[in-house]
Amino acid sequence: MDRETILRHQLDAGGQRMVTLSNMSSTLVETVSINYEDFNESFLTCGTCLCMYDGGEHTPKLLPCSHTVCLHCLTRIAASQTRDTGTFRCPICRELITIPRGGVPALPPSFLVNQLLDLMSRQRREVVPKCATHLNQELLFCETCDSVFCTLCAGGSHSNGPGEHTIIPFSIAIKRMSEILLYKANECIAKLSQAEEAVSAELQRLDVATETCLEQVSSSIAELSAALDKRKAQLLEQVTQASQAKRIVLEEQLALVAAEKQKVEKECDGLQYQVEVRSISQRIASLGVKLESASTLHEPRENSFITCELKHNDSLSQVETALARLGRVRTSTTFPSLSSAVLEMPVPAVARLPALARLWTVDYHGCPRKTGGDPVTAELVVDPDAPAAAPAAPAPAGPGQGSPAAPPQVPQAPLPCQVTDWDDGSYTIRFRPWDAGRYLLKLSVMDRPIQNYPLKVEVTPHNNPVRTFGGSRGLGKAEFLQPVGVAVDAEGRSAFVLDTGNSRIKVLCAADLSFQRHIETAELAGRSCTGIACTKEHGLVVVNWRTKQVIEMTEEGEVVRTFTHAGFQEPIALAVEATFGHILVADNGACCVFVFDSGGKPLFQVGRKGSGPGCFSMISGVAAAPSGEILVAENDRVHVFTAKGDFQETLTTDAKGKGRIGGLACDAEGRIVATRVDKARAYVHVLSLKGQVVNTVDSHDAPLKRPCGLAVTSDQHVVVVDLGNDTVSKYRYW
């Protein structure tokens, strides 16, 4: 069908161009009123692909629903939707469109858009800036030297060759700079709007804080007033009670005086009429007695003195001093966006171990703050954008069952953080990431984020030694020959390593494992001492499996006493109970634990040979829990007995039973720390008293070979003796 199209352009008095498109044989009508100054190229952009309309691939096509879409988009939509139906849906209004016989290209063009393109092109040509000197020359702009010129003004000094200046038409440069200016202006407005919102929110918080402070002041003063009123009532009551007590005594005395006076007056009535001498004499005698008794009533039995003293001590001045010190109005000059934090230790953080971050606050002028008291909030969350990390430890076993428990899930909720205010403008944040990976430490001061918010924290699953001593075999200060045991004194000053092959005890500084001295005595000779522990009374206690003796000595090496037991067959390990100082000696030959008091007197035996509950076949270690329980390591199990030697339960950490527990210790909070050697690796397990594995020390960068003895310190470190590496290593285990 032929289409008759009439296009009328009208220009009104205000410079407004009217474009009207009418289709005489259809109902499609497009009318638009355009002011070129308000017009922009978004009107000439396809709403589907956001490309500019042109006369080629993106030719504007007018749909029966009156929407305009480019040819490229319609071709793609029709190809994906027709499916032999010959129809597709408008991408804007979803109306069903029938494809004409000639296909999508046969759809009528949007004459209005085409005319707008022509209009835009003409208007652009009309506003092309010309050179003021050479009127027919178009102005150019050099982006390199930031200058405006025409080709005649340049004199051949500008060109667009390789390595030379970049020249563009001045109209394009103006457009680009206008767009940049508009972008910057919008960005600045957005920033200012954010600042306005932030300041308004801070003002609202200030109002809330002010109201809260006023309520606190009113409440505190009301409490003081109530306390003063209570004390006032108590003092008034005391004055009233004291006055009443005095009044009762005086009124009783006054009543007695009045009664006696009445009696005397009654007896005196008619005395002038008495003529009998005997009667008069009797009355005289009676009045004489009453006169003597009246003299006793002459003095008041109570006095009128009563006073209330408020300055008998310094209470009033103390109250005044306390009132002067009561409450304070404190503000802060901290500027959160200038304050920063760093991860202090360890770096990187280790899964299931505490980590520390330090926050330093800064004031508005960029100067470090010297006082604390700022409300600091901290939370640790898993970084949602971080890749998944390997678990920090192998799957722990369930309590007492030997069945592997599922590894703990990384919590999605914020992990707790502890904030310590050092009152010098700095704050320590302590947190414990449960598993390996990347975390975000979100720190805020006064509910506003700090400068490097959030602080990214990388957490490794590997727990490596913080100190290591030795590493070679020999007789030197830093050499060992079969080190099998270690003990740390209660103060955490010294670590005593049983260097069995050299028949000596090597004394190290417990803090940094530096060498201090050697202890060598005749009782240590024979290369047969296998167990060592610290006591409260003397210092050290050592067991010699060859001589079957328990040796008590001072920390300087002076032997105090030795004792033995007829039941000893192969005593290999010992421990000291902290409360009563009982000495526990594990005997692998007798398959039991002998318990002695602090003086070496036998008390009782724990366990027996066998495979049932509370029975042993191969003892490897013994320890005492802080509540008195006796812990015995045997193969891959830990048997728990009461302080009196009654069997409680058996804890296992591997269902397959291929591993073997070596050294055994228990810290002050009841965590069991044990060395373990499997077929492929050696490590240190940390268990609860219920048998749940709470941490694993894998020593990834310095693999353990044959860890045997170990000892824990009061600051949650464990000192491990490695017989295979001839080393002593120190780890943080909790």
GIWO-V174369 format. One record per residue. RES is the residue in one small letter. D_FIRST is the distance of its C-alpha to the first C-alpha in whole Angstrom. Layout:
BEGIN
<<RES	D_FIRST> <RES	D_FIRST>>
END
This chain:
BEGIN
<<m	0> <d	4> <r	6> <e	10> <t	13> <i	16> <l	19> <r	22> <h	26> <q	29> <l	32> <d	35> <a	38> <g	39> <g	37> <q	34> <r	31> <m	28> <v	24> <t	21> <l	18> <s	15> <n	12> <m	11> <s	8> <s	10> <t	14> <l	14> <v	17> <e	19> <t	23> <v	26> <s	29> <i	31> <n	34> <y	35> <e	38> <d	37> <f	34> <n	35> <e	33> <s	33> <f	30> <l	28> <t	29> <c	27> <g	29> <t	29> <c	31> <l	32> <c	31> <m	30> <y	26> <d	25> <g	23> <g	24> <e	25> <h	25> <t	21> <p	20> <k	17> <l	16> <l	16> <p	15> <c	19> <s	19> <h	21> <t	21> <v	22> <c	23> <l	21> <h	25> <c	25> <l	22> <t	23> <r	26> <i	25> <a	23> <a	25> <s	28> <q	26> <t	24> <r	27> <d	24> <t	23> <g	20> <t	20> <f	22> <r	24> <c	23> <p	26> <i	27> <c	26> <r	26> <e	23> <l	21> <i	18> <t	16> <i	15> <p	12> <r	12> <g	13> <g	15> <v	16> <p	16> <a	12> <l	12> <p	11> <p	15> <s	17> <f	17> <l	20> <v	22> <n	21> <q	22> <l	25> <l	26> <d	26> <l	28> <m	31> <s	31> <r	32> <q	34> <r	36> <r	37> <e	38> <v	41> <v	42> <p	46> <k	48> <c	51> <a	54> <t	56> <h	53> <l	50> <n	48> <q	49> <e	47> <l	49> <l	50> <f	51> <c	54> <e	54> <t	57> <c	59> <d	57> <s	57> <v	54> <f	54> <c	52> <t	53> <l	55> <c	57> <a	57> <g	59> <g	58> <s	60> <h	57> <s	55> <n	52> <g	54> <p	56> <g	58> <e	58> <h	56> <t	53> <i	51> <i	47> <p	46> <f	47> <s	44> <i	43> <a	47> <i	47> <k	44> <r	46> <m	49> <s	47> <e	46> <i	49> <l	51> <l	48> <y	49> <k	52> <a	52> <n	50> <e	53> <c	56> <i	54> <a	54> <k	57> <l	59> <s	57> <q	59> <a	62> <e	62> <e	61> <a	64> <v	66> <s	65> <a	66> <e	69> <l	70> <q	69> <r	71> <l	74> <d	74> <v	74> <a	77> <t	79> <e	79> <t	80> <c	83> <l	84> <e	84> <q	86> <v	89> <s	89> <s	89> <s	92> <i	94> <a	94> <e	95> <l	98> <s	99> <a	99> <a	101> <l	103> <d	103> <k	104> <r	107> <k	108> <a	109> <q	111> <l	113> <l	113> <e	114> <q	117> <v	118> <t	118> <q	120> <a	123> <s	124> <q	124> <a	126> <k	128> <r	128> <i	129> <v	132> <l	133> <e	133> <e	135> <q	138> <l	138> <a	138> <l	141> <v	143> <a	142> <a	144> <e	147> <k	147> <q	147> <k	150> <v	152> <e	152> <k	152> <e	156> <c	157> <d	157> <g	160> <l	162> <q	164> <y	166> <q	167> <v	170> <e	171> <v	171> <r	170> <s	166> <i	166> <s	167> <q	164> <r	161> <i	162> <a	162> <s	158> <l	157> <g	158> <v	156> <k	153> <l	154> <e	153> <s	150> <a	149> <s	149> <t	147> <l	144> <h	145> <e	142> <p	138> <r	137> <e	134> <n	133> <s	130> <f	129> <i	125> <t	122> <c	119> <e	119> <l	115> <k	117> <h	119> <n	117> <d	114> <s	111> <l	110> <s	110> <q	108> <v	106> <e	105> <t	104> <a	102> <l	100> <a	100> <r	98> <l	96> <g	92> <r	91> <v	88> <r	86> <t	83> <s	81> <t	80> <t	78> <f	75> <p	73> <s	70> <l	73> <s	75> <s	75> <a	76> <v	77> <l	78> <e	82> <m	83> <p	82> <v	80> <p	78> <a	78> <v	79> <a	78> <r	80> <l	83> <p	83> <a	81> <l	82> <a	79> <r	81> <l	79> <w	80> <t	79> <v	79> <d	79> <y	77> <h	78> <g	78> <c	82> <p	83> <r	84> <k	88> <t	88> <g	86> <g	85> <d	81> <p	79> <v	78> <t	75> <a	74> <e	72> <l	72> <v	68> <v	67> <d	64> <p	61> <d	60> <a	63> <p	63> <a	65> <a	69> <a	71> <p	74> <a	77> <a	79> <p	79> <a	79> <p	82> <a	84> <g	84> <p	88> <g	90> <q	88> <g	87> <s	84> <p	81> <a	79> <a	76> <p	75> <p	75> <q	71> <v	70> <p	70> <q	67> <a	69> <p	70> <l	74> <p	77> <c	78> <q	82> <v	82> <t	85> <d	86> <w	88> <d	89> <d	88> <g	85> <s	84> <y	83> <t	83> <i	80> <r	82> <f	79> <r	79> <p	76> <w	76> <d	74> <a	73> <g	70> <r	69> <y	69> <l	68> <l	71> <k	70> <l	72> <s	72> <v	75> <m	74> <d	71> <r	69> <p	69> <i	71> <q	70> <n	69> <y	68> <p	67> <l	70> <k	69> <v	72> <e	72> <v	74> <t	76> <p	77> <h	80> <n	83> <n	86> <p	89> <v	90> <r	93> <t	95> <f	99> <g	100> <g	99> <s	102> <r	105> <g	108> <l	111> <g	109> <k	108> <a	105> <e	105> <f	106> <l	107> <q	106> <p	105> <v	104> <g	104> <v	104> <a	105> <v	104> <d	106> <a	105> <e	105> <g	102> <r	105> <s	106> <a	104> <f	107> <v	106> <l	108> <d	108> <t	110> <g	111> <n	112> <s	114> <r	113> <i	111> <k	109> <v	108> <l	105> <c	103> <a	101> <a	99> <d	98> <l	100> <s	102> <f	106> <q	109> <r	112> <h	113> <i	115> <e	118> <t	120> <a	122> <e	121> <l	117> <a	119> <g	118> <r	114> <s	114> <c	113> <t	109> <g	109> <i	109> <a	108> <c	109> <t	111> <k	112> <e	116> <h	117> <g	114> <l	113> <v	114> <v	113> <v	114> <n	115> <w	115> <r	118> <t	120> <k	119> <q	119> <v	117> <i	118> <e	118> <m	118> <t	117> <e	114> <e	117> <g	118> <e	121> <v	122> <v	123> <r	123> <t	122> <f	122> <t	121> <h	121> <a	123> <g	119> <f	118> <q	116> <e	114> <p	113> <i	109> <a	108> <l	109> <a	107> <v	109> <e	108> <a	107> <t	109> <f	112> <g	112> <h	112> <i	112> <l	110> <v	111> <a	109> <d	111> <n	109> <g	112> <a	113> <c	109> <c	110> <v	110> <f	113> <v	113> <f	116> <d	117> <s	117> <g	120> <g	120> <k	121> <p	119> <l	117> <f	115> <q	113> <v	109> <g	108> <r	109> <k	109> <g	106> <s	102> <g	102> <p	101> <g	103> <c	105> <f	104> <s	105> <m	104> <i	104> <s	102> <g	102> <v	103> <a	102> <a	103> <a	101> <p	101> <s	102> <g	104> <e	103> <i	104> <l	101> <v	102> <a	99> <e	100> <n	97> <d	94> <r	95> <v	97> <h	99> <v	100> <f	103> <t	104> <a	107> <k	110> <g	108> <d	106> <f	103> <q	100> <e	97> <t	96> <l	93> <t	91> <t	88> <d	87> <a	86> <k	87> <g	90> <k	90> <g	91> <r	94> <i	95> <g	98> <g	99> <l	98> <a	99> <c	98> <d	97> <a	98> <e	95> <g	95> <r	93> <i	94> <v	93> <a	94> <t	94> <r	92> <v	92> <d	90> <k	89> <a	87> <r	87> <a	90> <y	89> <v	90> <h	89> <v	89> <l	89> <s	90> <l	93> <k	90> <g	90> <q	86> <v	85> <v	84> <n	84> <t	85> <v	86> <d	85> <s	86> <h	83> <d	84> <a	88> <p	88> <l	91> <k	93> <r	96> <p	96> <c	99> <g	101> <l	99> <a	100> <v	97> <t	98> <s	98> <d	94> <q	92> <h	93> <v	95> <v	97> <v	97> <v	99> <d	97> <l	100> <g	98> <n	97> <d	100> <t	98> <v	98> <s	95> <k	94> <y	91> <r	89> <y	88> <w	87>>
END
